[in-house]
Amino acid sequence: MANTKIYRQWINCNHGGLSMIVYDKLWSTMKEKNITQYALIHTYRVSAGQISRIRKNANINTHTINMLCEILNCQPGDIMEYVKE
């Protein structure tokens, strides 16, 4: 079923827990820098598909992370974090 599809990419840890990379910090960093999703797509040419993947905390490649850091003049830790659940 489409509505039960899990968008987060979970990794089993050695300790039996689950962990993942989340991009929650990206949105606050974008707000601080006054850069909108619209600007990412139309000014900086970040694909709408990549934005969608980020919103779902799905896997993205290092090229996208690098591009976001360049656009926002920030470090990877300002846009993403590792969360152990």
Secondary structure, DSSP 8 states (H G I E B T S, - for coil): -GGG---S--EE-TTS-EEEEE-HHHHHHHHHTT--HHHHHHTS---HHHHHHHHTT----HHHHHHHHHHHT--GGGT-EEEE-
